[in-house]
Amino acid sequence: MTVSLEQLRRCHVAVDLGAARTRVYVKGPGLVVDEPSVAAVNTRTGSLIAVGALAEQMTGRTPDYIRVARPVSGGTVVDIEMAQRMLRHLLGEKLRRQLRRKPWLRAAACTPHDSDPLARRASVETLVGLGARRVELVDTLIAAAVGCGLPVEQPTATMIMVCGAATTQIAVLSLGSIVTAVRLPVGGDAIDHAVIQHLRQHHELMLPSQSVRPLQLALSGNGLTAQGPSVTEIHGRDVATGLARSVKVDTAAIRQAIHRPLTAVLDGVGKVLRDCPPDLVADLADCGITMVGGSALLPGLDQMLRDATGVPVHIAERPDTCSILGLGAMMEGEISPLVLDPLAS
């Protein structure tokens, strides 16, 4: 594999800093933190008020002196100090005390594919500020493929799509390495924005940002299928009057609004397949595409890929935690590289 498994086995903690959620895996206990990447700060005193789920609930509901910050954008740390403060509170004093007992604390972190050196340096600085003496960086695509049980180290093609909140990463893997990959600036946030704009333009209804994702998941089993009802009632705020109002929305129109930003994802899949060697493309006809990430559960996305590519599309069993579980499996030594016997001379 392109990452050093020997170095990863020496790590004590793994961190997946995503645009939507932050996850921490500790060697032994396992997954100990799975919280939104949000922090609420008092701008008058500079003190941290809340982190994680509580801070996310404050979004759009705070007075002027409280600022809700997201220190991670697109899988890249944009505010190192705030990210360190957020991680300290998410870990808790007891867990931080256990990690401080390690004389040579090693950490591993997921980084988006093809991230620039500045973004990689920001991830390293964030973990160094928490006490890590050495930081190993692992490509998110490889970690996610290991986490969902794909045979990454075998000489067969495996195609994976990491659907994040801000980006979508698509790759074909073989022999523990990335054969071809692409990263697109389209994710769950872009799809949420498309739904909000559709309701605002066609129904003059303003929907709270925190209600978009539950609405999509509810529609997926209620209206975004051919067997579901054609009309769904949605509650929101009237743009003109500011009063609460309910409208009946055509689910076919919502489905069309969701699919519109996904055309860029289909173009990315086509580019990866065109750049892939023909032998590996033949393997993909059997194994298909595996979708991971929190946005992999968006309604209609898997069926849209099946119709566009003609290959099987699977959603991982736990798509939102595949990356951090893959890092944990490599730290625990559960993954072994493919060993080739030297040819006898």
Solvent accessible surface area in square Angstrom, and as a share of the most:
residue,aa,sasa,rsa
1,M,51,0.23
2,T,90,0.53
3,V,22,0.13
4,S,56,0.36
5,L,12,0.06
6,E,94,0.42
7,Q,44,0.19
8,L,2,0.01
9,R,74,0.27
10,R,117,0.43
11,C,0,0.00
12,H,42,0.19
13,V,9,0.05
14,A,0,0.00
15,V,6,0.03
16,D,18,0.09
17,L,16,0.08
18,G,18,0.18
19,A,18,0.14
20,A,46,0.36
21,R,84,0.31
22,T,0,0.00
23,R,20,0.07
24,V,1,0.00
25,Y,26,0.10
26,V,12,0.07
27,K,74,0.31
28,G,63,0.60
29,P,93,0.59
30,G,10,0.10
31,L,55,0.27
32,V,60,0.34
33,V,8,0.05
34,D,48,0.25
35,E,57,0.26
36,P,3,0.02
37,S,0,0.00
38,V,0,0.00
39,A,0,0.00
40,A,0,0.00
41,V,8,0.05
42,N,26,0.13
43,T,77,0.45
44,R,185,0.67
45,T,102,0.59
46,G,36,0.34
47,S,53,0.34
48,L,29,0.14
49,I,73,0.37
50,A,8,0.07
51,V,29,0.17
52,G,1,0.01
53,A,46,0.35
54,L,101,0.50
55,A,0,0.00
56,E,60,0.27
57,Q,111,0.50
58,M,42,0.19
59,T,44,0.26
60,G,82,0.79
61,R,166,0.61
62,T,43,0.25
63,P,67,0.42
64,D,149,0.77
65,Y,70,0.27
66,I,27,0.14
67,R,117,0.43
68,V,39,0.22
69,A,10,0.08
70,R,110,0.40
71,P,2,0.01
72,V,3,0.02
73,S,64,0.41
74,G,15,0.15
75,G,17,0.17
76,T,33,0.19
77,V,8,0.04
78,V,96,0.55
79,D,54,0.28
80,I,62,0.32
81,E,116,0.52
82,M,13,0.06
83,A,0,0.00
84,Q,25,0.11
85,R,58,0.21
86,M,0,0.00
87,L,1,0.00
88,R,80,0.29
89,H,108,0.48
90,L,27,0.13
91,L,22,0.11
92,G,26,0.25
93,E,82,0.37
94,K,143,0.60
95,L,23,0.11
96,R,57,0.21
97,R,107,0.39
98,Q,72,0.32
99,L,15,0.07
100,R,148,0.54
101,R,173,0.63
102,K,84,0.35
103,P,123,0.77
104,W,117,0.41
105,L,14,0.07
106,R,36,0.13
107,A,1,0.01
108,A,0,0.00
109,A,5,0.04
110,C,9,0.06
111,T,3,0.02
112,P,11,0.07
113,H,37,0.16
114,D,114,0.59
115,S,15,0.09
116,D,75,0.39
117,P,110,0.69
118,L,143,0.71
119,A,10,0.08
120,R,96,0.35
121,R,146,0.53
122,A,11,0.09
123,S,9,0.06
124,V,39,0.23
125,E,59,0.26
126,T,0,0.00
127,L,5,0.02
128,V,69,0.40
129,G,36,0.35
130,L,44,0.22
131,G,40,0.39
132,A,6,0.04
133,R,141,0.51
134,R,103,0.38
135,V,24,0.14
136,E,28,0.12
137,L,39,0.19
138,V,1,0.00
139,D,28,0.14
140,T,14,0.08
141,L,0,0.00
142,I,2,0.01
143,A,0,0.00
144,A,0,0.00
145,A,0,0.00
146,V,14,0.08
147,G,24,0.23
148,C,35,0.21
149,G,64,0.61
150,L,37,0.18
151,P,61,0.39
152,V,3,0.02
153,E,39,0.18
154,Q,68,0.30
155,P,81,0.51
156,T,62,0.36
157,A,2,0.02
158,T,6,0.03
159,M,2,0.01
160,I,0,0.00
161,M,0,0.00
162,V,12,0.07
163,C,4,0.02
164,G,23,0.22
165,A,19,0.15
166,A,31,0.24
167,T,24,0.14
168,T,5,0.03
169,Q,9,0.04
170,I,0,0.00
171,A,0,0.00
172,V,0,0.00
173,L,0,0.00
174,S,15,0.09
175,L,95,0.47
176,G,0,0.00
177,S,37,0.24
178,I,43,0.22
179,V,61,0.35
180,T,20,0.12
181,A,25,0.19
182,V,24,0.14
183,R,81,0.29
184,L,25,0.13
185,P,115,0.72
186,V,21,0.12
187,G,4,0.04
188,G,0,0.00
189,D,79,0.41
190,A,37,0.29
191,I,3,0.02
192,D,23,0.12
193,H,105,0.47
194,A,21,0.17
195,V,1,0.00
196,I,37,0.19
197,Q,60,0.27
198,H,20,0.09
199,L,0,0.00
200,R,96,0.35
201,Q,128,0.57
202,H,121,0.54
203,H,46,0.21
204,E,99,0.45
205,L,0,0.00
206,M,56,0.25
207,L,11,0.06
208,P,74,0.46
209,S,75,0.48
210,Q,68,0.30
211,S,44,0.28
212,V,0,0.00
213,R,65,0.24
214,P,80,0.50
215,L,26,0.13
216,Q,0,0.00
217,L,81,0.40
218,A,61,0.48
219,L,2,0.01
220,S,35,0.22
221,G,74,0.71
222,N,69,0.35
223,G,1,0.01
224,L,11,0.05
225,T,63,0.37
226,A,103,0.80
227,Q,165,0.73
228,G,22,0.21
229,P,68,0.43
230,S,79,0.51
231,V,75,0.43
232,T,16,0.09
233,E,94,0.42
234,I,8,0.04
235,H,126,0.56
236,G,14,0.14
237,R,119,0.44
238,D,15,0.08
239,V,56,0.32
240,A,87,0.67
241,T,92,0.53
242,G,38,0.37
243,L,123,0.61
244,A,97,0.75
245,R,82,0.30
246,S,51,0.33
247,V,17,0.10
248,K,150,0.63
249,V,1,0.00
250,D,68,0.35
251,T,4,0.02
252,A,47,0.36
253,A,33,0.26
254,I,1,0.01
255,R,75,0.27
256,Q,102,0.45
257,A,1,0.01
258,I,1,0.00
259,H,40,0.18
260,R,144,0.52
261,P,30,0.19
262,L,3,0.02
263,T,72,0.42
264,A,38,0.29
265,V,3,0.02
266,L,42,0.21
267,D,99,0.51
268,G,2,0.02
269,V,1,0.00
270,G,21,0.20
271,K,93,0.39
272,V,1,0.01
273,L,44,0.22
274,R,182,0.66
275,D,80,0.41
276,C,9,0.06
277,P,57,0.36
278,P,114,0.71
279,D,114,0.59
280,L,24,0.12
281,V,54,0.31
282,A,65,0.50
283,D,49,0.25
284,L,3,0.02
285,A,59,0.46
286,D,122,0.63
287,C,52,0.31
288,G,2,0.02
289,I,0,0.00
290,T,14,0.08
291,M,0,0.00
292,V,1,0.01
293,G,11,0.10
294,G,42,0.40
295,S,4,0.03
296,A,1,0.00
297,L,90,0.45
298,L,7,0.03
299,P,9,0.06
300,G,24,0.23
301,L,5,0.03
302,D,31,0.16
303,Q,90,0.40
304,M,27,0.12
305,L,0,0.00
306,R,85,0.31
307,D,107,0.56
308,A,61,0.47
309,T,39,0.23
310,G,67,0.65
311,V,28,0.16
312,P,51,0.32
313,V,4,0.02
314,H,90,0.40
315,I,61,0.31
316,A,13,0.10
317,E,171,0.77
318,R,124,0.45
319,P,13,0.08
320,D,61,0.31
321,T,4,0.03
322,C,4,0.03
323,S,13,0.09
324,I,0,0.00
325,L,46,0.23
326,G,0,0.00
327,L,0,0.00
328,G,0,0.00
329,A,15,0.12
330,M,1,0.00
331,M,1,0.00
332,E,64,0.29
333,G,29,0.28
334,E,123,0.55
335,I,36,0.18
336,S,72,0.47
337,P,58,0.36
338,L,68,0.34
339,V,120,0.69
340,L,140,0.70
341,D,122,0.63
342,P,125,0.79
343,L,173,0.86
344,A,104,0.81
345,S,162,1.05
